[in-house]
Amino acid sequence: MAQNETARFTLGPEHAAEAREILSQVLAALREKGYNPVNQLVGYFLSGDPTYITNHNGARSIIRRMERDELMEVVIREYISRL
């Protein structure tokens, strides 16, 4: 891809379902530990630093099952679909 081309991301339905399950498990772990999920996920998405995600219930390894850009795509698609 040339530098001036727009990157296109398209996840199939199976990937989107996997991303939702991953995010659901991670959200539950963050809430159980008393963290603000929005702050923690934004930190993780922006930095790539997995320590933003608690290790509680294996959440840190769970979130790393999928690339950050794929997870963000699902979050943004869900948000936009509700506007």
Number of C-alpha atoms within 10 A of each C-alpha: 6 6 6 6 7 8 9 6 9 11 14 8 9 9 15 18 13 15 24 16 14 19 19 14 16 25 21 15 21 23 12 12 12 9 15 11 17 11 10 17 21 13 16 17 16 9 11 14 10 18 11 19 24 20 16 14 14 13 21 17 16 16 22 14 12 14 12 16 11 15 22 15 16 20 15 11 11 12 10 9 7 7 5
